[in-house]
């Protein structure tokens, strides 16, 4: 529904003239000579419902009148009544339609080519050149570490974090059992995700770790969180050393369209998704942790063999 049919008509006041052939007619609009809003617009396909018998014509170029159920209506050329003639220009802009057309063309356009930064290109090349497949089918990846960043010493901070966890264990025996048995003995070590690190090297980084307990979750209520953002003596962390690679995720629109392509859609959750990927041996020492099952035992070094989040 339009809020307004058109501008007020006529555009300007018309001089009233007595036409002998129209003087006795009851006009549908007695104020036809004054600019007024248009109340109704009737299409030609509906005119047969309104027209009655009766047509009054005068001299050539003079207004004519047609009888209708609404009264007599005038039609014809009124230019000879206007002095001087008035011209009107109208510009209509539909912003909503413009936006819809713009979205349409954006969807139809070919995707813009991606241009990688030098760092993104180096990171992409590193994965292309070094990524391998293990005998069990899993991928082996290198950590994309920057060559000019020195990590420094981080073992002492990791040991302090372990001592804080042991103080929590003293107050919560159940937490100690779950943390020790579930996460380390049963999971990390037995599944081959972690191994003792006996040798020493100058290229290493120790990650503090702590427990996060969520009682609202029915499955895994306790998780071990490794803090790779802890600063070393050089004020650097493992999280701050990797190169920034290009975005690999597809946009959400493409995923939804592909999901609707087939009749049935299947979604799944990969168990321990990140830890299904091996870290190359050259980089496992950057994922070291310290641990001991009993406070009376010496602190030992371990290294995580899988991708750690």
C-alpha positions in Angstrom: 0.0 0.0 0.0 1.4 3.4 -1.0 1.3 6.1 1.6 0.4 8.7 -1.1 -0.8 8.1 -4.6 0.8 11.2 -6.2 1.3 14.9 -5.6 -1.7 17.2 -5.2 -3.6 17.8 -8.4 -3.9 20.0 -10.2 -0.4 21.3 -9.7 -1.7 24.9 -9.5 -5.1 26.6 -9.3 -7.0 26.7 -12.5 -9.2 29.7 -13.5 -12.8 28.8 -13.3 -14.7 29.1 -16.5 -18.3 28.6 -17.2 -18.9 25.9 -19.8 -22.5 26.0 -21.1 -22.6 22.2 -21.6 -21.5 21.6 -17.9 -23.5 24.1 -15.9 -26.3 21.9 -14.8 -24.2 18.8 -14.0 -23.7 17.6 -10.3 -19.9 17.2 -10.4 -18.2 14.4 -8.3 -15.5 17.0 -7.4 -16.8 20.5 -6.9 -13.3 21.8 -6.2 -11.6 20.4 -9.3 -9.9 23.8 -10.0 -7.9 23.8 -6.7 -4.8 21.6 -5.9 -6.0 18.8 -3.5 -4.9 15.3 -2.5 -6.0 12.4 -4.7 -8.2 10.1 -2.6 -8.6 7.1 -4.9 -7.0 5.7 -8.1 -9.3 3.4 -10.2 -7.8 1.2 -12.9 -9.3 0.9 -16.4 -10.1 -2.7 -15.8 -12.5 -1.6 -13.0 -14.0 1.4 -14.8 -17.0 -0.6 -16.2 -18.3 -0.9 -12.6 -18.5 2.9 -12.2 -19.4 4.3 -15.6 -23.0 5.3 -16.4 -24.7 6.4 -19.6 -24.1 10.0 -20.3 -21.3 12.0 -22.0 -21.2 15.8 -22.4 -18.9 17.3 -25.0 -18.4 20.9 -25.9 -16.2 22.6 -28.5 -12.9 21.2 -29.5 -10.3 21.5 -26.8 -12.9 22.1 -24.0 -13.4 19.8 -21.0 -15.7 16.9 -21.3 -17.8 15.2 -18.6 -18.7 11.5 -18.1 -21.5 10.3 -15.8 -20.4 7.9 -13.1 -21.9 6.4 -9.9 -19.8 9.0 -8.0 -21.2 11.9 -10.1 -20.0 13.6 -13.2 -16.2 13.7 -13.7 -14.2 16.0 -15.9 -11.5 14.9 -18.3 -9.6 16.4 -21.1 -6.7 18.8 -21.7 -6.4 21.5 -19.1 -3.2 23.1 -20.5 -5.2 25.9 -22.2 -6.4 27.0 -18.8 -3.0 27.4 -17.3 -1.1 30.6 -17.9 1.9 30.2 -17.7 2.3 26.4 -18.0 3.7 24.7 -14.9 6.2 21.8 -15.2 7.0 19.4 -12.4 9.9 16.9 -12.1 9.7 14.1 -9.6 12.6 11.9 -8.4 11.9 8.8 -6.4 14.7 6.7 -4.7 14.1 3.4 -3.1 17.0 2.8 -0.7 15.7 -0.7 0.3 15.6 -1.8 -3.3 19.1 -0.5 -3.9 20.4 -2.5 -1.0 18.7 -5.7 -2.2 20.2 -5.3 -5.7 23.7 -4.6 -4.2 23.4 -7.8 -2.1 22.4 -9.7 -5.2 25.4 -8.7 -7.1 27.7 -9.4 -4.2 26.4 -12.9 -4.1 26.7 -13.4 -7.8 30.3 -12.0 -8.1 33.3 -14.4 -8.2 35.2 -14.4 -4.9 38.0 -11.9 -4.7 41.4 -13.4 -5.0 43.2 -13.8 -1.7 46.6 -12.1 -1.3 48.8 -13.4 1.5 51.1 -11.2 3.5 54.8 -12.3 3.6 54.3 -13.9 7.0 51.2 -15.8 5.8 53.0 -17.0 2.8 56.0 -18.2 4.9 53.6 -20.0 7.2 51.7 -21.7 4.3 55.0 -22.8 2.7 56.2 -24.2 6.0 53.2 -26.5 6.3 53.4 -27.4 2.6 57.1 -28.4 2.9 57.1 -30.1 6.3 53.7 -31.7 6.9 53.8 -35.5 6.8 51.7 -38.6 7.5 52.6 -41.0 10.2 52.2 -44.8 9.8 48.9 -44.7 11.6 47.5 -42.1 9.2 47.7 -39.1 11.5 49.4 -35.9 10.3 52.7 -34.7 11.7 53.1 -30.9 11.7 55.8 -28.4 12.7 55.1 -25.5 14.9 55.3 -22.3 12.8 57.7 -20.5 15.1 59.3 -17.2 14.2 63.1 -17.5 13.9 63.9 -14.2 15.5 62.0 -14.7 18.8 63.9 -16.1 21.8 61.8 -17.8 24.5 64.2 -17.7 27.4 63.9 -19.7 30.7 60.4 -20.8 31.7 60.9 -23.9 33.9 60.8 -22.1 37.3 57.4 -20.5 36.6 56.0 -24.0 35.6 57.3 -25.5 38.8 55.6 -22.7 40.8 52.3 -23.4 39.1 52.7 -27.1 39.9 53.3 -26.3 43.6 50.1 -24.2 43.6 48.2 -27.2 42.2 49.6 -29.4 44.9 48.3 -27.0 47.5 44.9 -27.4 46.0 45.3 -31.2 46.1 45.9 -31.0 49.9 42.5 -29.4 50.4 40.7 -31.6 47.8 41.7 -35.2 47.6 39.1 -36.1 45.0 40.6 -33.4 42.7 44.1 -34.9 43.1 42.9 -38.4 42.2 41.0 -37.2 39.1 43.8 -34.9 38.0 46.4 -37.6 38.4 44.6 -40.7 37.2 42.3 -39.4 34.5 44.3 -36.7 32.8 47.9 -38.0 33.2 48.1 -41.7 34.0 45.0 -42.9 32.0 45.0 -40.3 29.2 48.1 -38.4 28.3 50.7 -41.1 29.1 48.8 -44.3 28.3 47.4 -42.9 25.0 50.8 -41.8 23.9 50.1 -38.1 24.1 53.0 -37.4 26.5 56.4 -38.9 27.3 59.2 -38.3 29.8 61.7 -35.7 28.6 65.1 -36.9 29.9 67.4 -35.0 27.6 68.1 -31.3 27.8 68.2 -28.7 25.0 68.4 -25.0 24.6 65.2 -24.9 22.4 62.4 -25.6 24.9 59.5 -24.0 26.7 57.6 -25.1 29.8 53.9 -24.7 30.0 52.2 -24.3 33.4 49.0 -26.4 33.8 46.0 -26.3 36.1 42.6 -27.8 36.5 39.3 -26.4 35.3 36.3 -28.1 36.9 32.8 -27.7 35.5 30.2 -29.6 37.5 27.4 -28.8 35.1 29.0 -31.0 32.4 27.9 -34.6 32.5 30.9 -36.1 30.6 34.3 -34.6 31.2 33.9 -32.5 34.3 37.7 -31.9 34.8 40.1 -30.7 32.2 43.7 -29.9 32.3 44.5 -26.5 30.8 48.0 -25.8 29.5 49.0 -22.1 29.7 51.2 -21.4 26.7 50.8 -17.6 27.3 53.0 -17.6 30.3 55.9 -15.2 29.8 59.5 -16.5 30.0 62.5 -14.5 31.3 62.8 -12.9 27.9 59.1 -11.7 28.2 58.1 -14.0 25.4 55.6 -16.9 25.4 55.0 -19.9 23.2 51.7 -18.3 22.1 53.6 -15.2 20.9 56.1 -17.0 18.8 54.1 -18.7 15.9 53.7 -16.9 12.6 50.3 -15.7 11.6 48.9 -17.9 8.9 46.1 -17.3 6.5 42.5 -17.9 7.5 41.5 -21.4 6.6 37.9 -21.5 7.8 35.2 -21.2 5.2 32.6 -18.4 5.6 29.4 -19.4 7.4 27.2 -18.8 4.3 29.2 -21.3 2.2 28.9 -23.9 5.0 25.1 -23.4 5.3 24.6 -23.6 1.5 26.6 -26.8 1.2 24.7 -28.3 4.2 21.4 -27.8 2.3 22.7 -29.4 -0.9 21.7 -32.9 0.0 18.6 -34.4 1.5 20.3 -35.5 4.7 23.0 -33.7 6.7 25.3 -35.3 9.2 27.3 -33.5 11.9 29.9 -35.1 14.2 32.3 -34.3 16.9 35.9 -35.5 16.6 37.1 -36.8 20.0 40.2 -34.9 21.1 40.4 -33.3 17.7 43.6 -31.3 18.1 45.4 -34.2 19.9 44.8 -36.4 16.9 47.7 -34.5 15.2 51.3 -35.2 16.0 53.9 -32.5 16.6 57.2 -33.1 14.8 60.0 -34.3 17.1 61.9 -31.2 16.4 59.3 -29.1 18.2 58.0 -31.3 21.0 60.4 -29.7 23.5 58.5 -26.5 23.1 55.6 -28.3 24.8 57.3 -29.4 28.0 55.5 -29.6 31.3 56.6 -30.6 34.9 54.8 -33.2 36.9 55.0 -35.5 39.8 52.3 -37.8 41.2 53.4 -37.5 44.8 54.9 -34.3 46.5 57.6 -36.5 47.9 58.8 -37.5 44.5 61.2 -35.3 42.4 59.7 -33.0 39.8 60.1 -34.6 36.3 60.0 -33.2 32.9 57.5 -34.4 30.3 56.8 -33.3 26.7 53.5 -33.3 24.9 53.6 -35.1 21.6 50.3 -33.9 20.1 49.0 -30.5 19.1 48.1 -28.7 22.3 45.4 -26.2 22.6 
